[in-house]
Amino acid sequence: MAARLEQFREVVTQLFARPGTDSAVPTTVIVFKDDVSYRPFKTSENNAGYFQPGQDVNYITLSAETRGEQNYFNIICHEYTHLITNNEFGLSPAWFNEGLAELYSTVGISNNGIVLGRPIRRHITSLKQTPLLPLRLLFEVDYKSPYYNESHKQSIFYAESWALMHYLMLNKSGERARRTITFLELLRANEPLEQAVQKAFSTTLENLEADVLRYIQQDRYRLNESFLANKTQPDLQMISSSVSEAELQAYLGDLLVHSKRSDAEVYLQKALQLDPQLTFALASFGILRYRQGRMGEAISFLERATAGDSNNAFVHYYYALALSRPRQDAPDLTIGYSPDIAAKTRSELKKAIALRPEFPDSYNLLAYVNLITNADIDETIELLKAALARSPNRIDFVYMLGQLYMHKDDYKPAKAMLSRVVAEHPEVQIRDHAQKLLSTMNSLEEQQAKKQAARIARGLTPEPELPANQISADPSTALREALRLPAAGENQVQGNLLSIDCEPTGFVFIVKTNDRVLRLKAETFQQVKRTTFTSDVMGTITCGTRKPSNPVVVCYLPANDQRIKVDGLIRSVEFVPEDFTLVPPKP
């Protein structure tokens, strides 16, 4: 099976003819001997196999048991096509992802070349016996849809997706295949469906649907024979070795960790009972605890893993990731990073980058840590630009790079990066924040332009152009844009944090405003969003009197019950510079 998979990879790499088919992370294939042993690890009862992409490892799983006309080679080709598609195009629509995987699942390989497009009998039967989905509906099916997940609806979805991709990909000139990629790019850019069809295929959605219907009704699925420049029988230098019972349990547990399954812990515990120093199990347990938010335990497991295997880039990456996150079990309030944690995190990330320079997430996390700690900004920009060149579709890298440029007051590239984030990022919260940053830069530039225009109108010489962070007459303008917005029912006030009192039932923040002293309660520090905008407050903050007191902006829910002897429930505390004013001065 391993030999056939390598053979298929060689073929598909040549078919795509672009460098994106190689993954930046390793891929592990787990083959179960039959459907009974596979059943506990399936994502649904109908699975014959599945592809599970991951940040640090991709998994392909399947059963070696034949099911109807599906054999293990069809299944593994189908799942490996998902890997190729994921590397080449990122997250793709379900119809494209599954249709292409089905099309490639029946590839025929010989020393002379390949054959694509072999008919799949079960799909042809479904197309004849089941009403077709309207093309609009097929394009709208996502990975949560009943057509993707429910067995009685899956058959027509998979059959029609296969037939559509057969029609689009296998015409002799290859023109429709190129137009299909254009269509995908338009949809990814949020182009309306009808316009995307018109631009990509130079026809209407109705006409495209009619053409596909005629193709299906003809029942003549053409084969495409290709002769490849390179041989399709690669010279394989394979190394095989037995897997211990502890390693087996670790592999199964790690698979479930990456599938976000709660029963992963059972297998990892078995692995560590058999071999307490098994690095793979320690690392996987650390990742599990990280995802559960149990940072103290995650750090402990990952620290042991790095000691056991210093050459695993992903262990170093996850160790740094855990170090960079606030510990939920820590008794102290932490703002930013302490110098030792920042240094340790950077060290682990640099090890990860040295061991696996093609893994892009290490660069992004290093950029985040350096941005927070204001360290090595220029070097970080160059590292992140190199990572973005390798992974141009990583919009989170664009977001981070835009913030780095803004941090050093280089607004032109910052605005270009953040404008792309506003247009392309899938998360509304990130788009909104990028838009706020753009508005802040625009406001600062407008203020400078008005000031210069006023000087010219009075016959004065324009002032020399200053760095962007010095052009505002009101230094608090940009910071006001960055503050957390009060939620419904919350009050926002500026004052000085006098102390944090530890009580048996929680913590009380004592804040003095212009006209009163507020007692604001929280049951745990984790209930309070903490942010610092000043280098005067960094590292760990504990209960007790603040000497000196700290300027802060707090948001809180006013208390309606006076019996609890507090003024409200604190929701956020933001440490601000001495000269900050929450309310702008009157002109």
C-alpha positions in Angstrom: 0.0 0.0 0.0 2.9 2.4 0.8 4.4 1.7 -2.6 1.1 2.4 -4.4 0.7 5.6 -2.5 4.2 6.8 -3.5 3.4 5.9 -7.1 0.1 7.9 -6.9 1.9 10.9 -5.3 4.4 11.0 -8.2 1.6 11.0 -10.7 -0.5 13.6 -9.1 2.4 15.9 -8.5 3.1 15.9 -12.3 -0.6 16.4 -13.0 -0.8 19.5 -10.9 2.5 20.7 -12.3 2.9 23.3 -9.6 5.1 23.3 -6.5 2.2 23.6 -3.9 1.6 19.9 -3.9 4.2 19.3 -1.2 3.0 19.7 2.4 4.8 21.8 5.0 3.8 19.2 7.6 4.3 15.4 7.6 1.5 13.0 6.7 0.8 9.8 8.7 -1.3 7.0 7.1 -3.0 4.6 9.5 -4.4 1.4 7.8 -6.8 -0.7 9.8 -7.0 -4.4 8.8 -10.8 -4.4 8.6 -13.9 -2.4 9.2 -14.4 -3.7 12.7 -11.0 -2.4 14.0 -11.5 0.8 12.1 -15.0 1.6 13.5 -14.0 3.3 16.8 -11.9 5.8 14.9 -14.3 6.7 12.1 -15.7 10.2 11.9 -19.0 8.7 10.7 -20.4 5.2 10.2 -20.3 5.7 6.4 -16.5 6.3 6.3 -14.3 4.0 4.2 -11.5 6.5 4.9 -10.9 10.1 5.7 -8.3 12.8 5.5 -7.7 14.9 8.6 -5.5 18.0 8.0 -3.6 19.4 10.9 -1.2 22.2 11.8 1.6 19.9 12.7 0.6 16.5 11.0 -1.9 15.3 8.4 -3.6 12.0 9.0 -5.1 9.6 6.4 -7.0 6.7 7.7 -8.7 3.8 5.9 -9.6 0.1 6.2 -7.9 -2.5 4.0 -11.2 -4.3 3.8 -12.8 -4.2 0.3 -16.3 -2.6 0.2 -18.2 -3.2 -3.1 -16.3 -1.6 -6.0 -14.1 0.4 -3.6 -10.8 -1.2 -2.7 -8.0 0.2 -0.5 -6.2 1.8 -3.5 -9.3 3.8 -4.5 -9.8 4.9 -0.9 -6.2 6.0 -0.4 -6.1 7.8 -3.7 -9.3 9.6 -2.8 -7.9 10.7 0.6 -4.5 11.6 -0.7 -6.2 13.9 -3.3 -7.7 15.8 -0.4 -4.2 16.3 0.9 -3.0 17.6 -2.4 -6.1 19.8 -2.8 -5.6 21.2 0.7 -1.9 22.0 0.0 -2.6 23.5 -3.4 -5.9 25.5 -2.9 -6.5 25.6 0.9 -10.0 25.1 2.1 -12.1 24.3 -0.9 -15.9 24.0 -1.5 -17.2 20.5 -0.8 -18.3 19.8 -4.4 -14.8 20.5 -5.7 -13.0 18.7 -2.9 -15.0 15.5 -3.1 -15.6 15.6 -6.8 -11.9 15.9 -7.6 -11.1 13.2 -5.0 -13.6 10.8 -6.6 -12.3 11.6 -10.1 -8.7 10.8 -9.1 -9.6 7.8 -7.0 -9.9 5.5 -10.1 -6.7 6.7 -11.7 -5.0 3.9 -13.7 -1.2 3.9 -13.6 1.3 2.0 -15.8 4.9 2.4 -16.9 3.7 4.3 -20.0 1.4 6.8 -18.3 -2.0 7.3 -16.6 -5.7 7.0 -17.4 -8.1 9.4 -15.7 -11.9 9.4 -15.7 -12.8 5.7 -15.3 -16.6 5.4 -14.8 -17.7 4.7 -11.2 -20.8 2.5 -11.4 -22.4 3.4 -8.1 -22.3 7.1 -9.1 -23.8 6.4 -12.5 -26.6 4.4 -10.8 -27.3 7.3 -8.4 -27.4 9.8 -11.2 -30.0 7.6 -13.1 -32.2 6.8 -10.1 -32.1 10.0 -8.0 -33.2 13.5 -9.0 -30.2 15.8 -9.5 -29.5 18.6 -7.1 -29.9 22.1 -8.7 -26.4 23.3 -9.5 -26.9 26.3 -7.2 -27.7 23.9 -4.3 -24.7 21.7 -5.1 -22.4 24.8 -5.0 -23.9 25.8 -1.6 -23.3 22.4 0.1 -20.8 22.8 2.9 -19.2 20.3 5.3 -22.0 20.6 7.8 -24.8 20.0 5.3 -27.0 17.0 5.4 -26.0 16.3 1.8 -22.4 15.9 3.0 -23.2 14.0 6.2 -26.4 11.9 5.9 -26.1 8.6 4.1 -29.4 8.9 2.2 -28.4 12.3 0.8 -24.6 11.7 0.4 -24.9 9.4 -2.6 -26.4 12.0 -5.0 -24.0 14.7 -3.7 -20.9 12.6 -4.3 -22.2 11.3 -7.6 -23.1 14.7 -9.0 -19.9 16.3 -7.7 -17.9 13.5 -9.5 -19.9 14.0 -12.7 -19.5 17.8 -12.6 -15.7 17.5 -12.1 -15.6 14.9 -14.9 -17.2 17.4 -17.2 -15.0 20.3 -16.1 -11.6 18.7 -15.8 -11.4 16.2 -18.7 -12.2 18.1 -21.9 -9.3 17.6 -24.4 -8.0 21.2 -24.4 -7.9 21.5 -20.6 -9.5 25.0 -20.9 -12.5 24.2 -18.7 -10.1 22.9 -16.0 -8.3 26.3 -16.0 -11.6 28.1 -15.9 -12.6 26.0 -12.9 -9.6 27.2 -10.9 -10.6 30.8 -11.9 -14.1 30.0 -10.6 -12.8 28.8 -7.3 -10.7 32.0 -6.9 -13.7 34.2 -7.6 -15.8 32.3 -5.0 -13.0 32.7 -2.5 -13.0 36.4 -3.1 -16.8 36.4 -2.2 -17.9 37.1 -5.8 -21.7 36.4 -6.1 -22.3 33.0 -7.7 -24.0 34.2 -10.9 -21.2 36.7 -11.6 -18.5 34.2 -10.8 -20.0 31.7 -13.3 -20.2 34.4 -15.9 -16.6 35.6 -15.4 -15.1 32.2 -15.2 -17.1 30.2 -17.8 -18.4 33.0 -20.0 -22.0 31.7 -19.6 -24.9 31.9 -17.2 -25.5 29.5 -14.3 -28.6 28.2 -16.1 -26.7 27.4 -19.3 -23.8 25.7 -17.3 -26.4 23.6 -15.5 -28.0 22.6 -18.8 -24.6 21.6 -20.3 -23.7 19.5 -17.3 -27.2 17.8 -17.4 -26.6 16.9 -21.1 -23.2 15.5 -20.3 -24.7 13.3 -17.6 -27.6 12.2 -19.8 -25.2 11.1 -22.6 -23.7 8.6 -20.2 -20.4 8.7 -22.0 -17.7 9.5 -19.5 -14.6 10.0 -21.6 -11.3 8.7 -20.5 -8.2 10.9 -20.5 -4.9 9.2 -21.3 -1.7 11.0 -20.5 1.9 10.2 -21.1 4.1 11.6 -18.3 7.6 12.8 -18.8 8.9 11.0 -15.7 8.5 7.4 -15.0 5.6 6.4 -12.8 7.4 3.7 -11.0 9.6 5.7 -8.5 12.7 4.1 -7.0 11.5 3.5 -3.4 14.0 3.4 -0.6 11.7 2.2 2.1 12.6 1.4 5.6 10.2 -0.7 7.7 10.2 -1.4 11.4 7.9 -2.8 14.0 5.8 -0.6 16.1 5.7 -1.2 19.8 2.4 -1.5 21.7 3.2 1.9 23.4 3.8 3.5 20.0 0.6 2.0 18.6 -1.4 3.5 21.5 0.3 6.8 21.0 -0.5 6.9 17.3 -4.1 6.1 17.9 -4.3 8.7 20.7 -2.6 11.4 18.6 -5.0 10.7 15.7 -7.9 11.3 18.1 -6.2 14.5 19.5 -6.1 15.9 16.0 -9.7 14.8 15.4 -10.7 16.7 18.6 -12.0 13.6 20.2 -12.4 13.4 24.0 -11.4 9.7 24.2 -7.8 10.5 23.0 -6.6 10.6 26.6 -7.4 6.9 27.1 -4.9 5.8 24.4 -2.3 8.3 25.5 -2.5 7.2 29.1 -2.0 3.5 27.9 1.0 4.6 25.9 2.7 6.3 28.9 1.8 3.4 31.2 3.8 1.2 28.9 6.6 3.6 28.2 6.6 6.7 30.5 9.4 8.3 28.5 7.9 7.9 25.1 8.4 11.3 23.5 5.6 11.0 21.0 3.0 10.3 23.7 4.4 13.1 25.9 4.2 15.6 23.0 0.7 14.5 22.1 -0.5 14.7 25.7 1.0 18.2 25.9 -1.0 19.3 22.7 -4.2 17.8 24.2 -3.7 19.7 27.5 -2.9 22.9 25.5 -6.2 22.5 23.6 -8.0 21.9 26.9 -6.6 25.2 28.3 -4.6 23.4 31.0 -1.4 25.3 30.3 0.6 24.2 33.4 0.2 20.6 32.5 0.8 21.2 28.8 4.1 23.0 29.6 5.1 20.1 31.9 4.4 17.4 29.2 6.0 19.4 26.4 9.1 20.3 28.4 9.7 16.5 29.0 9.1 15.9 25.3 11.7 18.5 24.3 14.2 16.9 26.7 13.6 13.5 25.2 13.7 14.6 21.5 15.4 17.9 20.8 15.1 17.4 17.0 11.4 17.5 16.7 10.4 20.9 15.4 6.7 20.5 16.3 7.5 19.7 19.9 9.5 22.9 20.2 6.7 24.9 18.5 3.9 23.6 20.8 6.1 24.1 23.8 6.6 27.8 22.8 2.8 28.0 22.1 2.0 26.8 25.6 4.6 29.2 27.1 3.0 32.1 25.2 -0.5 31.6 26.5 -1.7 32.7 30.0 -2.0 29.8 32.5 -5.5 29.3 33.7 -4.3 27.6 36.9 -1.9 30.5 37.8 -2.9 32.5 40.9 -1.3 35.7 39.5 -2.7 38.2 37.0 -0.3 38.3 34.1 0.1 41.2 31.7 2.3 40.6 28.6 5.3 38.4 29.1 8.0 38.3 31.8 11.5 38.6 30.4 12.4 35.0 31.1 9.2 33.6 29.5 9.7 35.8 26.4 13.3 34.7 26.1 12.4 31.0 26.5 9.5 31.3 24.0 11.8 32.9 21.4 14.5 30.3 22.0 12.0 27.4 21.4 10.6 29.0 18.2 14.1 29.6 16.8 14.9 25.9 17.4 11.6 25.0 15.6 12.5 27.3 12.6 16.0 25.9 12.4 14.7 22.3 12.4 11.8 22.9 10.0 12.1 26.2 8.2 9.2 25.4 5.8 6.7 25.3 8.7 5.2 28.7 8.7 3.4 28.9 12.0 6.6 29.2 14.0 7.3 32.5 12.2 3.9 33.8 13.0 4.1 33.0 16.7 7.6 34.5 16.9 6.2 37.7 15.2 3.4 37.9 17.8 5.8 37.5 20.8 8.2 40.1 19.4 5.3 42.5 18.7 4.0 42.2 22.2 7.5 42.7 23.7 8.7 45.2 21.1 11.7 43.2 20.2 13.6 42.6 16.9 10.7 44.2 14.8 12.8 44.7 11.6 14.2 41.1 11.8 10.7 39.8 12.5 9.2 41.6 9.4 11.8 40.0 7.2 11.2 36.5 8.7 7.4 36.9 8.2 7.8 38.2 4.7 9.8 35.0 3.8 7.1 32.8 5.4 4.4 34.6 3.5 6.2 34.1 0.3 6.1 30.4 0.9 2.5 30.4 2.1 0.8 33.4 0.2 -2.7 32.4 1.2 -2.1 32.7 4.9 -4.2 35.7 5.6 -3.2 35.5 9.3 0.4 36.2 8.3 -0.8 39.3 6.4 -2.7 40.4 9.5 0.4 40.1 11.7 2.7 41.7 9.1 0.3 44.7 8.8 0.5 45.2 12.6 4.3 45.0 12.6 4.5 47.7 9.9 2.1 49.9 11.8 4.1 49.4 15.0 7.1 50.9 13.3 5.0 53.7 11.8 5.4 52.5 8.2 1.9 53.2 7.2 1.9 52.5 3.4 2.6 48.8 3.6 0.6 48.5 6.8 -2.5 49.9 5.1 -2.0 47.6 2.1 -1.7 44.5 4.4 -4.6 45.4 6.6 -6.9 46.3 3.7 -6.4 42.8 2.4 -7.3 41.5 5.8 -10.5 43.5 5.8 -11.4 42.0 2.3 -10.4 38.4 2.9 -10.2 37.3 6.5 -13.0 34.8 7.4 -13.4 36.1 11.0 -15.6 39.1 11.5 -13.7 40.1 14.7 -10.4 40.2 12.9 -11.8 42.1 10.0 -13.3 44.7 12.4 -10.0 45.1 14.3 -8.1 45.5 11.0 -10.6 48.2 10.0 -10.1 50.0 13.3 -6.4 50.0 12.8 -6.9 51.4 9.2 -9.2 54.1 10.6 -6.6 55.1 13.2 -3.9 55.5 10.6 -6.2 57.5 8.3 -7.2 59.7 11.2 -3.6 60.5 12.1 -2.7 61.3 8.5 -5.8 63.5 8.1 -4.9 65.4 11.2 -1.4 66.1 9.9 -2.8 67.1 6.5 -5.2 69.6 8.1 -2.5 71.0 10.2 -0.2 71.6 7.3 -3.1 73.1 5.2 -3.8 75.6 8.0 -0.2 76.6 8.2 -0.1 77.2 4.4 -3.3 79.2 4.6 -1.7 81.5 7.1 1.3 81.9 4.9 3.6 79.8 7.1 6.1 77.2 5.9 4.8 73.6 6.3 6.3 71.8 9.3 8.8 69.0 8.5 7.0 65.7 8.2 7.1 63.9 11.5 6.9 60.2 12.3 3.2 59.1 12.3 3.2 58.5 16.1 4.0 62.1 16.7 1.5 63.8 14.3 -1.5 63.9 16.6 -2.3 66.9 18.7 -4.1 64.6 21.0 -1.8 61.7 21.9 -4.7 59.6 23.2 -6.5 59.4 19.8 -5.0 56.2 18.5 -5.2 54.4 21.9 -9.0 55.2 22.2 -9.5 53.3 19.0 -7.7 50.2 20.4 -9.6 50.0 23.7 -12.1 47.3 24.3 -15.6 48.5 23.5 -18.1 48.2 26.5 -20.6 45.4 26.1 -24.3 45.9 26.5 -25.0 47.1 30.1 -21.4 47.9 30.9 -19.9 51.1 32.1 -16.5 52.3 31.0 -14.5 54.7 33.3 -10.9 55.9 33.6 -9.2 56.0 37.0 -6.2 54.7 39.0 -5.9 51.1 40.2 -5.1 51.4 43.9 -5.1 47.8 44.9 -6.3 44.2 44.2 -7.8 42.6 47.3 -7.8 38.8 47.6 -10.9 37.5 49.3 -12.2 34.0 49.9 -14.8 34.4 47.2 -12.7 36.1 44.6 -10.8 39.4 43.9 -11.8 43.0 44.3 -10.2 45.7 42.1 -10.1 49.1 43.9 -10.3 51.9 41.3 -10.3 55.6 42.2 -12.0 57.8 39.5 -12.4 61.6 39.6 -15.4 61.5 41.9 -15.5 58.2 43.7 -13.7 54.9 44.6 -15.1 51.8 43.0 -15.0 48.3 44.3 -15.2 45.9 41.3 -15.4 42.2 41.9 -14.3 39.1 39.9 -14.5 35.5 41.1 -11.3 34.6 39.1 -8.7 36.5 37.3 -9.6 34.6 34.1 -13.0 36.4 34.1 -11.2 39.7 33.5 -9.8 40.6 30.1 -6.4 42.2 30.9 -4.4 44.4 28.4 -1.5 46.7 28.8 -0.7 49.7 26.6 2.3 50.9 28.6 5.7 49.5 29.3 5.3 50.5 32.9 3.1 47.5 33.5 4.6 44.2 32.4 5.1 40.7 33.8 3.2 39.4 36.8 0.7 41.4 38.9 -0.3 40.0 42.3 -2.9 40.9 44.9 -2.0 43.9 47.1 -1.6 47.6 47.1 -0.3 49.2 43.9 2.8 51.3 44.6 2.6 53.5 42.6 -1.1 53.2 41.5 -1.7 52.5 37.8 -3.7 54.6 35.4 -6.4 52.2 34.0 -9.6 52.1 32.0 -12.1 49.5 33.3 -15.4 48.1 32.0 -17.8 46.8 34.6 -21.4 45.7 35.0 -23.0 47.9 37.8 -24.2 45.8 40.8 -28.0 46.0 41.4 -27.8 44.2 44.8 -26.2 46.4 47.4 -25.9 43.4 49.8 -22.8 42.2 48.0 -21.0 45.4 49.0 -19.3 46.1 45.6 -20.1 48.6 42.9 -20.1 46.1 40.1 -18.6 43.0 38.4 -15.4 43.9 36.5 -15.1 42.7 32.9 -11.9 44.3 31.7 -8.9 46.3 32.9 -6.6 48.1 30.5 -3.4 49.8 31.7 -2.8 53.1 29.9 0.0 55.7 29.9 0.0 58.6 32.4 -1.0 61.2 29.8 -4.0 59.2 28.4 -7.5 60.7 28.5 -10.5 58.6 27.9 -12.7 61.6 26.9 -11.0 63.8 24.2 -10.5 67.4 25.3 -12.9 70.0 23.9 -11.5 72.0 21.0 
